[in-house]
Amino acid sequence: MVNIAYLSHPSAWGLTALFAYQTAVTRNFNVHGQWMIRSYLITFTFVLVRVPNPIRRWREMSDLNFGIVLALLMFLCYFGADLVLNWREITIKRAA
C-alpha cells in the first residue's frame, strides 16, 4: 500500500505548478506570480526534508511520523509564506 505522504508532496507541487501555468496562459500575471511562489515553496519543502538526512533519528523515522512532518512542513511553507507576503494587507485598517 502506498503511503499517502508520498503522494501528497508531488500532488501539491503538481497542482500549484498547474495553476501557475494556467494563470500565465490566461495572462493573469499577478495571480501567476502568487501561484509560482507557492509552487517554489512546495519545492523547497522537498529540500527541507532532505537536509537533515545525515541525522540518524531523522533517517530512521517511521513512515507515519515522516508523513506528519512532511504535511506540517508543506503547511508551514505554503501558508506561512502567504501570511508573510500578505501581512500588510492582513493587518492594515481599511478606511470606512
Rosetta constraint file for C-alpha pairs under 8 A:
AtomPair CA 2 CA 6 HARMONIC 7.32 0.50
AtomPair CA 2 CA 7 HARMONIC 7.96 0.50
AtomPair CA 3 CA 7 HARMONIC 7.13 0.50
AtomPair CA 3 CA 63 HARMONIC 7.66 0.50
AtomPair CA 4 CA 8 HARMONIC 6.10 0.50
AtomPair CA 4 CA 67 HARMONIC 7.61 0.50
AtomPair CA 5 CA 9 HARMONIC 6.78 0.50
AtomPair CA 5 CA 66 HARMONIC 7.76 0.50
AtomPair CA 5 CA 67 HARMONIC 4.69 0.50
AtomPair CA 5 CA 68 HARMONIC 7.83 0.50
AtomPair CA 5 CA 70 HARMONIC 7.06 0.50
AtomPair CA 5 CA 71 HARMONIC 7.32 0.50
AtomPair CA 6 CA 10 HARMONIC 7.53 0.50
AtomPair CA 6 CA 67 HARMONIC 7.62 0.50
AtomPair CA 7 CA 11 HARMONIC 6.02 0.50
AtomPair CA 8 CA 12 HARMONIC 5.97 0.50
AtomPair CA 8 CA 71 HARMONIC 7.90 0.50
AtomPair CA 9 CA 13 HARMONIC 6.20 0.50
AtomPair CA 9 CA 42 HARMONIC 7.49 0.50
AtomPair CA 9 CA 46 HARMONIC 7.96 0.50
AtomPair CA 9 CA 70 HARMONIC 7.80 0.50
AtomPair CA 9 CA 74 HARMONIC 7.76 0.50
AtomPair CA 10 CA 14 HARMONIC 5.88 0.50
AtomPair CA 11 CA 15 HARMONIC 6.06 0.50
AtomPair CA 12 CA 16 HARMONIC 6.19 0.50
AtomPair CA 12 CA 42 HARMONIC 7.08 0.50
AtomPair CA 13 CA 17 HARMONIC 6.11 0.50
AtomPair CA 13 CA 39 HARMONIC 5.76 0.50
AtomPair CA 13 CA 42 HARMONIC 5.67 0.50
AtomPair CA 13 CA 43 HARMONIC 6.64 0.50
AtomPair CA 14 CA 18 HARMONIC 5.99 0.50
AtomPair CA 15 CA 19 HARMONIC 6.14 0.50
AtomPair CA 16 CA 20 HARMONIC 6.12 0.50
AtomPair CA 16 CA 35 HARMONIC 5.99 0.50
AtomPair CA 16 CA 36 HARMONIC 7.28 0.50
AtomPair CA 16 CA 38 HARMONIC 6.45 0.50
AtomPair CA 16 CA 39 HARMONIC 5.08 0.50
AtomPair CA 17 CA 21 HARMONIC 6.13 0.50
AtomPair CA 17 CA 35 HARMONIC 7.13 0.50
AtomPair CA 17 CA 36 HARMONIC 6.75 0.50
AtomPair CA 17 CA 39 HARMONIC 5.54 0.50
AtomPair CA 18 CA 22 HARMONIC 6.16 0.50
AtomPair CA 19 CA 23 HARMONIC 6.17 0.50
AtomPair CA 19 CA 32 HARMONIC 7.71 0.50
AtomPair CA 19 CA 35 HARMONIC 6.48 0.50
AtomPair CA 20 CA 24 HARMONIC 6.23 0.50
AtomPair CA 20 CA 31 HARMONIC 7.76 0.50
AtomPair CA 20 CA 32 HARMONIC 4.94 0.50
AtomPair CA 20 CA 33 HARMONIC 7.39 0.50
AtomPair CA 20 CA 34 HARMONIC 7.86 0.50
AtomPair CA 20 CA 35 HARMONIC 4.81 0.50
AtomPair CA 20 CA 36 HARMONIC 5.54 0.50
AtomPair CA 20 CA 39 HARMONIC 7.82 0.50
AtomPair CA 21 CA 25 HARMONIC 6.21 0.50
AtomPair CA 21 CA 32 HARMONIC 7.33 0.50
AtomPair CA 22 CA 26 HARMONIC 6.31 0.50
AtomPair CA 22 CA 32 HARMONIC 7.99 0.50
AtomPair CA 23 CA 27 HARMONIC 6.14 0.50
AtomPair CA 23 CA 28 HARMONIC 5.21 0.50
AtomPair CA 23 CA 29 HARMONIC 6.74 0.50
AtomPair CA 23 CA 31 HARMONIC 6.55 0.50
AtomPair CA 23 CA 32 HARMONIC 5.03 0.50
AtomPair CA 24 CA 28 HARMONIC 5.87 0.50
AtomPair CA 24 CA 29 HARMONIC 5.93 0.50
AtomPair CA 24 CA 32 HARMONIC 5.58 0.50
AtomPair CA 28 CA 32 HARMONIC 6.08 0.50
AtomPair CA 29 CA 33 HARMONIC 6.02 0.50
AtomPair CA 30 CA 34 HARMONIC 6.71 0.50
AtomPair CA 31 CA 35 HARMONIC 6.35 0.50
AtomPair CA 32 CA 36 HARMONIC 6.09 0.50
AtomPair CA 33 CA 37 HARMONIC 6.22 0.50
AtomPair CA 34 CA 38 HARMONIC 6.38 0.50
AtomPair CA 35 CA 39 HARMONIC 6.11 0.50
AtomPair CA 36 CA 40 HARMONIC 6.11 0.50
AtomPair CA 37 CA 41 HARMONIC 6.16 0.50
AtomPair CA 38 CA 42 HARMONIC 6.27 0.50
AtomPair CA 38 CA 78 HARMONIC 6.01 0.50
AtomPair CA 39 CA 43 HARMONIC 6.24 0.50
AtomPair CA 40 CA 44 HARMONIC 6.05 0.50
AtomPair CA 41 CA 45 HARMONIC 6.43 0.50
AtomPair CA 41 CA 74 HARMONIC 7.96 0.50
AtomPair CA 41 CA 77 HARMONIC 5.78 0.50
AtomPair CA 41 CA 78 HARMONIC 6.27 0.50
AtomPair CA 41 CA 81 HARMONIC 7.93 0.50
AtomPair CA 42 CA 46 HARMONIC 6.98 0.50
AtomPair CA 42 CA 74 HARMONIC 6.16 0.50
AtomPair CA 42 CA 77 HARMONIC 6.89 0.50
AtomPair CA 42 CA 78 HARMONIC 6.82 0.50
AtomPair CA 43 CA 47 HARMONIC 7.04 0.50
AtomPair CA 44 CA 48 HARMONIC 6.22 0.50
AtomPair CA 45 CA 49 HARMONIC 6.05 0.50
AtomPair CA 45 CA 70 HARMONIC 7.74 0.50
AtomPair CA 45 CA 73 HARMONIC 6.30 0.50
AtomPair CA 45 CA 74 HARMONIC 6.11 0.50
AtomPair CA 45 CA 77 HARMONIC 7.09 0.50
AtomPair CA 46 CA 50 HARMONIC 6.64 0.50
AtomPair CA 47 CA 51 HARMONIC 6.21 0.50
AtomPair CA 48 CA 52 HARMONIC 7.57 0.50
AtomPair CA 49 CA 53 HARMONIC 7.75 0.50
AtomPair CA 49 CA 70 HARMONIC 7.18 0.50
AtomPair CA 52 CA 58 HARMONIC 6.58 0.50
AtomPair CA 53 CA 58 HARMONIC 6.22 0.50
AtomPair CA 53 CA 59 HARMONIC 5.70 0.50
AtomPair CA 54 CA 58 HARMONIC 7.82 0.50
AtomPair CA 54 CA 59 HARMONIC 7.43 0.50
AtomPair CA 55 CA 59 HARMONIC 6.51 0.50
AtomPair CA 56 CA 60 HARMONIC 6.23 0.50
AtomPair CA 57 CA 61 HARMONIC 6.14 0.50
AtomPair CA 61 CA 65 HARMONIC 6.28 0.50
AtomPair CA 61 CA 66 HARMONIC 6.15 0.50
AtomPair CA 62 CA 66 HARMONIC 6.10 0.50
AtomPair CA 63 CA 67 HARMONIC 6.04 0.50
AtomPair CA 64 CA 68 HARMONIC 6.34 0.50
AtomPair CA 65 CA 69 HARMONIC 6.19 0.50
AtomPair CA 66 CA 70 HARMONIC 6.00 0.50
AtomPair CA 67 CA 71 HARMONIC 6.10 0.50
AtomPair CA 68 CA 72 HARMONIC 6.17 0.50
AtomPair CA 69 CA 73 HARMONIC 6.09 0.50
AtomPair CA 70 CA 74 HARMONIC 6.15 0.50
AtomPair CA 71 CA 75 HARMONIC 6.10 0.50
AtomPair CA 72 CA 76 HARMONIC 6.03 0.50
AtomPair CA 73 CA 77 HARMONIC 5.98 0.50
AtomPair CA 74 CA 78 HARMONIC 5.90 0.50
AtomPair CA 75 CA 79 HARMONIC 5.82 0.50
AtomPair CA 75 CA 80 HARMONIC 7.46 0.50
AtomPair CA 76 CA 80 HARMONIC 4.91 0.50
AtomPair CA 76 CA 81 HARMONIC 7.57 0.50
AtomPair CA 77 CA 81 HARMONIC 5.77 0.50
AtomPair CA 78 CA 82 HARMONIC 6.47 0.50
AtomPair CA 79 CA 83 HARMONIC 6.13 0.50
AtomPair CA 80 CA 84 HARMONIC 6.23 0.50
AtomPair CA 81 CA 85 HARMONIC 5.91 0.50
AtomPair CA 82 CA 86 HARMONIC 5.90 0.50
AtomPair CA 83 CA 87 HARMONIC 5.46 0.50
AtomPair CA 83 CA 90 HARMONIC 7.99 0.50
AtomPair CA 86 CA 90 HARMONIC 6.18 0.50
AtomPair CA 87 CA 91 HARMONIC 6.07 0.50
AtomPair CA 88 CA 92 HARMONIC 5.74 0.50
